[in-house]
Amino acid sequence: MKALKNHVQLIGHLGADPEVKKFENGRMMARLSLATNEPARGKNGEKSIRTHWHTLVVWGKLAEICAKYLQKGREIAVEGRISYRTYTDSEGNSRLSTEITVNDLLMISGKRAG
């Protein structure tokens, strides 16, 4: 079970085109917004779908692939780990950001219809 610590697998659709940054050292980073859905029930028992949004961070060669082939609506599967980052917002408040650092990515489908 040790190998399962901090291990995340998600399948979902991209909510936007990748945001790509290239750093001075030549390293590339892509930030993706992934929507996953799960069934839920309302107060009166009615069925619905609950959408969760995840911020994905991809580095290196995999980030280059994301920049070249991924676009909003594309269904992907990712494997990675949860990362936490703190930062100070424009008003001076300390904030915590939860991200998934992606180790592997699989393109499942083309752009979603609609």
Summary of the structure (lengths in Angstrom):
residues: 114
radius of gyration: 16.1
end to end distance: 41.5
largest distance: 55.6
contacts: 286
relative contact order: 0.24
helix: 11%
strand: 58%
